[in-house]
């Protein structure tokens, strides 16, 4: 039996333009990121907004084991099966995080002959979305610290800073730290936390936003700290929204790749289901629904968590609903 990586490396990748053309994406709407990866311009919605929506299929599972139950593999396999039946099909899955990839769980690009490719690129830096989200998140944290250092107009209580910093690596020693040490030139000392990038509120916002205007509105409502009078301070109060949105403008565009069998695949956004809603971006799903007859997507963790959040949060925010739900069940779980 060949390993996942052997199968992925032996696969012949199609040109991204020919892959995109399978679901009606024009060459002018493709922003190439190498031969086999691309982003899709949001201007495509001007052309496809009146298209009839395709059928949406949600893949979920029973309570998963620590190694996962195979939702992503099932999602990719279903999409490939529908494509073999002659249906115009695509799929929407989340971007992997470096934390789990470098840890016990490993990659998140499917398995066996149901993988999205190029697998190694997708599992590592991909198109830079994680970097953009990390930068926007930490920019807000630094602007908050700068505000406190240079006069603190809002009288922020350093004990009640609720906006952590993030990085896309699991580093236990950074979970709780003290920053601002070394005298007045280095800021105001206070306790600080580091979270993993997919746990960032900005990741959740990016995946729930319908467009750039909606993104800015949601970013502006982020609460970063509280004053000594217990009043919330937001990103809008710190005038951080414009700079954050600029960092995120390309990350808002869905990523298009392909499966082993050449089925177009949207891999965009990666919020965790235990602390956020656990599905790929609404923009990618809406784009896919306007382009394909069948769209297969997944919800993180089990049905009691990811699927519930998909129904209660994602469907309402995206104004869509699944036409069918597939439950992955294993004897192991």
Buried (B, 14 or more C-beta within 10 A) or exposed (E): EEEBEEBBEEBEBBEBBEBBBBBBBEEEBBBBBEEBBBBBBBEBBEBBEEEEBBBBBBBBBBEBEEEBBBBBBBBBBBBBBBBEEEBBBBBBBBBBBBBBBBEEBBBBBBBBBBBBBBBBBBBBEBBBBBBBBBBBBBBBBEBBBEBBBEEBEBEBBBEBBEBBBBBBBBEEEBEEEEBBEEEEEEBBEBEBBBBBBBBBBBBBBBBBBBEEEBBBEBBBEBEBBBBEEEEBBBBBBBEBBEBBBEBBEBBBBBBBBBBBBBBBBBBBBBBBBEBBBBBBBBBBBBBBBBBBBBBBBBBBBBBEBBBBBBBEBBBEBBEBEBEEBBBBEEEEB
